[in-house]
Amino acid sequence: MFAYFDRDNIGLKGFAKFFKNSSLEERNHADRLMIYQNKRGGKVKLHSILMPSSEFDHPQKGDALHAMELTLSMEKLVHEKLLYLHSVAQKNNDHQLQGFIAGEFLTEQVTSIKMISEYVSQLRMIGKGYGVWHFDQMLQSKGSGWD
């Protein structure tokens, strides 16, 4: 999503910044999970993933709203998977893993879902056009968005 919004024919630098920071944050989460798995004596096995979409234009919604809705769906899916992992740890009386998942990820996921939900609501209200540019300016002036 970063690469899409950073293109010269899209030019929404605030969205590009937001999605780049989001990507870095998610990679950091993956690193922390892999380090934890290795620390506990496990073996990290990485599998192929589907190539993500590189175009986000949507005739009715526009690219900004469409991309943010996809982001919200992905955040909710990650939250679901973390809750499942937490429940597996609970069933196996693995209090250390429960604490790790709760302390490192769950609260942050809820905060991210709330923030992105608000962005989706705001983008729905402003529609396409100048409002998106104005929203982009707000994203440019914010910190990482994950602060």
KEKE-3310 file (N, C-alpha, C; in steps of 0.2 Angstrom, whole numbers, plus 5000, padded with zeros to 4 digits):
npx = (5004:5010:5019:5010:5003:5013:5017:5020:5008:4998:5002:4999:5006:5005:4997:5005:5016:5009:5006:5018:5024:5015:5018:5031:5029:5021:5031:5040:5032:5031:5045:5047:5039:5045:5058:5053:5048:5060:5067:5060:5063:5057:5054:5055:5045:5043:5031:5025:5016:5001:5003:5001:4988:4992:4985:4973:4962:4945:4929:4918:4921:4934:4952:4958:4949:4946:4958:4961:4950:4953:4965:4959:4952:4962:4969:4959:4958:4971:4970:4960:4967:4978:4970:4966:4978:4981:4971:4974:4986:4981:4973:4983:4989:4999:5006:5016:5016:5003:5004:5014:5008:4997:5003:5012:5005:4990:4983:4989:4984:4970:4970:4975:4965:4954:4959:4961:4948:4941:4948:4943:4929:4929:4935:4924:4915:4920:4921:4927:4941:4944:4943:4950:4963:4965:4964:4975:4985:4984:4988:5001:5006:5005:5013:5020:5007:5005:5009)
npy = (4994:5006:5008:5010:5022:5031:5033:5043:5047:5046:5051:5053:5057:5056:5045:5036:5037:5032:5019:5014:5015:5007:4994:4992:4991:4979:4970:4971:4965:4952:4948:4949:4938:4927:4928:4925:4912:4905:4907:4899:4886:4882:4880:4890:4891:4897:4900:4902:4916:4924:4935:4952:4964:4977:4988:4999:5007:5010:5011:5017:5019:5025:5026:5028:5026:5013:5006:5008:5002:4989:4987:4988:4977:4967:4970:4966:4952:4948:4951:4942:4930:4931:4930:4917:4910:4914:4907:4894:4893:4895:4883:4874:4877:4886:4898:4908:4910:4915:4927:4933:4935:4943:4954:4959:4960:4960:4972:4982:4979:4981:4995:4999:4994:5002:5015:5014:5011:5023:5031:5025:5028:5042:5044:5039:5048:5060:5057:5055:5065:5082:5081:5069:5073:5082:5075:5067:5076:5078:5065:5066:5075:5069:5058:5042:5036:5025:5028)
npz = (5000:5004:4993:4982:4986:4986:4973:4959:4951:4961:4973:4987:5000:5014:5016:5011:5020:5032:5028:5026:5039:5046:5040:5044:5058:5058:5053:5064:5074:5069:5069:5083:5087:5081:5087:5100:5099:5095:5107:5116:5111:5100:5082:5069:5055:5039:5027:5010:5005:4998:4984:4988:4983:4971:4967:4972:4968:4968:4961:4967:4981:4981:4982:4994:5005:5002:5003:5017:5022:5019:5027:5040:5040:5039:5051:5060:5058:5061:5075:5079:5076:5085:5097:5096:5097:5110:5117:5114:5121:5134:5135:5136:5148:5147:5154:5152:5138:5136:5144:5136:5123:5127:5133:5124:5112:5111:5117:5110:5097:5099:5101:5088:5080:5084:5080:5066:5063:5066:5056:5044:5046:5046:5033:5025:5027:5021:5008:4991:4983:4986:5000:5004:5001:5010:5022:5020:5022:5035:5040:5036:5045:5057:5069:5069:5069:5076:5088)
capx = (5000:5015:5021:5004:5001:5019:5018:5019:5002:4994:5005:4997:5012:5003:4994:5011:5019:5005:5006:5025:5025:5011:5022:5037:5026:5019:5037:5042:5028:5034:5052:5046:5036:5050:5063:5050:5048:5066:5069:5056:5065:5053:5057:5051:5044:5039:5027:5023:5010:4999:5006:4996:4986:4996:4981:4968:4957:4938:4925:4913:4924:4940:4958:4960:4944:4946:4964:4960:4945:4957:4969:4955:4950:4968:4970:4954:4960:4977:4968:4957:4973:4981:4966:4966:4984:4981:4966:4978:4991:4977:4971:4989:4992:5006:5005:5021:5014:4998:5007:5018:5003:4993:5007:5015:5001:4983:4981:4991:4979:4964:4971:4976:4958:4950:4962:4959:4940:4940:4950:4938:4923:4931:4935:4917:4911:4923:4921:4933:4942:4948:4943:4955:4969:4965:4965:4982:4989:4983:4992:5008:5008:5005:5018:5019:5000:5005:5011)
capy = (5000:5011:5009:5013:5029:5035:5033:5050:5048:5045:5057:5055:5055:5055:5038:5032:5036:5028:5012:5011:5014:5001:4988:4991:4989:4972:4966:4971:4960:4945:4947:4947:4931:4922:4927:4921:4905:4902:4907:4893:4880:4880:4880:4895:4889:4902:4898:4906:4920:4926:4942:4957:4968:4983:4993:5000:5011:5008:5016:5020:5022:5028:5022:5029:5022:5005:5003:5009:4996:4982:4988:4987:4969:4964:4971:4962:4946:4947:4951:4935:4924:4931:4928:4910:4908:4915:4902:4888:4893:4894:4876:4870:4880:4889:4905:4912:4912:4919:4933:4936:4937:4948:4960:4961:4961:4961:4979:4986:4977:4984:5002:5000:4993:5008:5021:5013:5011:5030:5033:5022:5032:5049:5044:5038:5055:5065:5054:5056:5071:5086:5078:5064:5076:5086:5069:5065:5081:5076:5059:5068:5079:5065:5054:5036:5034:5019:5031)
capz = (5000:5004:4986:4978:4988:4985:4966:4956:4949:4966:4977:4994:5004:5021:5016:5010:5027:5036:5027:5027:5046:5047:5038:5048:5064:5058:5053:5071:5077:5066:5072:5091:5088:5079:5093:5106:5097:5096:5114:5119:5109:5094:5075:5064:5048:5035:5021:5005:5005:4991:4982:4989:4978:4970:4965:4977:4966:4969:4958:4972:4987:4980:4984:5001:5009:5000:5006:5024:5024:5019:5032:5045:5039:5041:5058:5064:5057:5066:5082:5079:5076:5092:5102:5095:5100:5117:5119:5114:5127:5140:5136:5138:5154:5145:5156:5149:5131:5137:5145:5130:5118:5130:5135:5118:5106:5111:5119:5104:5092:5100:5100:5081:5077:5085:5076:5059:5062:5065:5050:5040:5047:5043:5025:5022:5028:5017:5001:4987:4981:4991:5007:5004:5001:5017:5026:5018:5025:5043:5041:5035:5050:5063:5071:5065:5069:5081:5095)
cpx = (5004:5017:5016:5003:5007:5021:5016:5012:4996:4996:5001:5002:5010:5000:5001:5015:5016:5006:5013:5026:5021:5015:5028:5035:5025:5026:5040:5039:5031:5040:5051:5043:5041:5056:5060:5050:5054:5069:5066:5058:5061:5057:5052:5051:5040:5037:5026:5017:5008:5002:5000:4994:4991:4992:4975:4962:4950:4934:4921:4917:4930:4946:4959:4956:4945:4952:4964:4955:4949:4962:4965:4953:4956:4970:4965:4956:4966:4975:4964:4962:4976:4977:4965:4972:4984:4976:4970:4983:4987:4975:4977:4992:4999:5005:5010:5019:5008:5000:5010:5013:4999:4997:5010:5011:4994:4981:4983:4986:4973:4964:4972:4969:4954:4953:4960:4952:4938:4942:4945:4931:4924:4931:4928:4914:4914:4922:4927:4935:4946:4949:4949:4962:4970:4967:4972:4987:4989:4988:4999:5011:5009:5012:5017:5012:5000:5008:5006)
cpy = (5006:5013:5012:5020:5034:5036:5041:5051:5047:5051:5059:5052:5054:5047:5034:5031:5032:5021:5009:5010:5008:4994:4987:4989:4981:4968:4966:4965:4953:4944:4945:4940:4926:4922:4924:4914:4901:4901:4901:4887:4878:4881:4885:4892:4894:4899:4903:4910:4922:4933:4947:4961:4974:4989:4993:5005:5007:5013:5020:5023:5026:5024:5022:5025:5015:5003:5003:5003:4989:4982:4986:4979:4965:4964:4966:4955:4944:4947:4944:4929:4925:4929:4920:4907:4908:4909:4895:4887:4892:4887:4872:4873:4883:4897:4910:4914:4916:4926:4937:4939:4943:4955:4963:4964:4963:4968:4983:4985:4981:4992:5003:4999:4999:5014:5020:5013:5019:5033:5031:5027:5039:5049:5042:5044:5060:5063:5055:5063:5075:5084:5073:5068:5080:5080:5067:5070:5080:5070:5061:5071:5075:5061:5048:5034:5028:5021:5030)
cpz = (5000:4996:4981:4980:4987:4978:4964:4954:4954:4971:4984:4999:5012:5021:5015:5017:5032:5035:5027:5035:5049:5046:5042:5055:5064:5057:5060:5075:5075:5069:5080:5092:5086:5085:5099:5105:5097:5103:5118:5116:5102:5087:5071:5057:5044:5029:5016:5007:4998:4990:4984:4983:4977:4968:4970:4975:4966:4966:4963:4978:4986:4983:4991:5006:5008:5004:5014:5026:5024:5025:5039:5045:5041:5048:5062:5063:5061:5073:5083:5080:5083:5097:5102:5098:5107:5120:5119:5120:5133:5141:5138:5144:5153:5147:5153:5142:5132:5139:5140:5125:5121:5131:5129:5112:5106:5112:5113:5098:5093:5099:5092:5078:5078:5081:5069:5058:5062:5059:5044:5040:5044:5035:5022:5022:5023:5009:4997:4985:4986:4998:5009:5005:5008:5022:5026:5022:5033:5044:5040:5041:5057:5063:5067:5065:5074:5087:5100)
residu = (MET:PHE:ALA:TYR:PHE:ASP:ARG:ASP:ASN:ILE:GLY:LEU:LYS:GLY:PHE:ALA:LYS:PHE:PHE:LYS:ASN:SER:SER:LEU:GLU:GLU:ARG:ASN:HIS:ALA:ASP:ARG:LEU:MET:ILE:TYR:GLN:ASN:LYS:ARG:GLY:GLY:LYS:VAL:LYS:LEU:HIS:SER:ILE:LEU:MET:PRO:SER:SER:GLU:PHE:ASP:HIS:PRO:GLN:LYS:GLY:ASP:ALA:LEU:HIS:ALA:MET:GLU:LEU:THR:LEU:SER:MET:GLU:LYS:LEU:VAL:HIS:GLU:LYS:LEU:LEU:TYR:LEU:HIS:SER:VAL:ALA:GLN:LYS:ASN:ASN:ASP:HIS:GLN:LEU:GLN:GLY:PHE:ILE:ALA:GLY:GLU:PHE:LEU:THR:GLU:GLN:VAL:THR:SER:ILE:LYS:MET:ILE:SER:GLU:TYR:VAL:SER:GLN:LEU:ARG:MET:ILE:GLY:LYS:GLY:TYR:GLY:VAL:TRP:HIS:PHE:ASP:GLN:MET:LEU:GLN:SER:LYS:GLY:SER:GLY:TRP:ASP)
# end
